[in-house]
């Protein structure tokens, strides 16, 4: 269990440290953007695989047994989590790509970005939290807590970094967005239409959801719909 905790901490901290401005800026200057992203990806994958390996070797210490109603929560939440993830990768998402040349002040977020400026964080976070709610072993809770923590705390960390990097352009952008889903829409600072999501993105998310449901038992060894 100690190894799993150590791996989880390295998984979280390696992302935060490498993305911190005092570390990232000189490394980009030395390695170039492509070189830095290559190093970042290698570290991210390595720490994630280490965490998965430590999880598989960790002792099974049952923590709590979730009621049947809670055990079904992931099945209801995952379609939305997958839509956030699909939207994050397929939309014009300035929080993860192209930020250096992005016109932050004049951009009007639409689609998934009108819901939240951090769709990836919410996709990963909802996935982790919903699976934690189903109960299970201590190792399982540590694994999903690490993933969820990186998702949400990483988004907060990124906001702070953008605030330092972009100056007045950042407040102009976040006035049209929100971290909490639909907060900007409800406040009248953003306009959301389902059609702006792109029906193909909704179809893709549902297709991924169907595939995950079909293969969950074979890959994970546990039915996604416990009786």
NORKAWO-V508400 format. One record per pair of residues at least 24 apart in sequence whose C-alpha atoms are under 7 Angstrom apart, sorted by the first residue. I is the first residue (numbers start at 1). GAP is how many residues later the second one is. Records with the same first field share a line. If there is no record, write none. Layout:
I = GAP, GAP
//
This chain:
1 = 57, 58
3 = 51
4 = 47, 50, 51, 54
7 = 40, 43, 44
8 = 43, 135, 138
10 = 37
11 = 33, 36, 37
12 = 134, 138
15 = 29
16 = 138
21 = 140
55 = 84
58 = 81
60 = 77
61 = 76, 77
62 = 74, 75, 76
63 = 73, 74, 75
64 = 71, 72
65 = 70, 71
66 = 68, 69
70 = 63, 64
71 = 63, 155
72 = 153
73 = 57
74 = 56, 57
75 = 149
77 = 53
78 = 49
79 = 126, 127, 130
81 = 41, 42, 43, 45, 46
82 = 41, 123
83 = 119, 122
84 = 28, 35, 36, 38, 39
85 = 34, 35, 38
86 = 115, 119
87 = 25, 32, 114
88 = 31, 32
104 = 65, 66, 69
105 = 64, 67, 68
108 = 68
110 = 82, 86
111 = 81, 82, 85, 86
112 = 85
114 = 63, 76, 77, 78
115 = 66, 67, 77
116 = 61, 62, 63, 64, 65, 66
117 = 60, 61, 62
118 = 37, 61
121 = 30, 31, 34
124 = 24, 27
125 = 26, 27
//
